[in-house]
Amino acid sequence: MKCEICKKTLGETFLKKIIGTHIKDDKGKMHTVCHECQKKLQGKEAILKELK
């Protein structure tokens, strides 16, 4: 999987969980965001604004 903001490949734990998060937009679509972009953009609203 890749981050939808910076296009970097997301790391995985040994249980195949991503190191990052999934953010759901207004329409219900899930977006993957890496840990670094989460730290740069504080809050769900800022992340969703960057995705558009």
HUBELUR-V595253 format. One record per backbone hydrogen bond with DSSP energy under -1.0 kcal/mol. NH is the residue of the N-H (numbers start at 1). CO is the residue of the C=O. If there is no record, write none. Layout:
# HUBELUR-V595253
{{NH,CO} {NH,CO}}
This chain:
# HUBELUR-V595253
{{3,8} {4,32} {7,3} {10,1} {13,17} {16,13} {19,11} {20,18} {21,33} {23,31} {25,29} {28,25} {31,23} {33,21} {38,34} {39,35} {40,36} {41,37} {47,43} {48,44} {49,45} {50,46} {51,47} {52,48}}
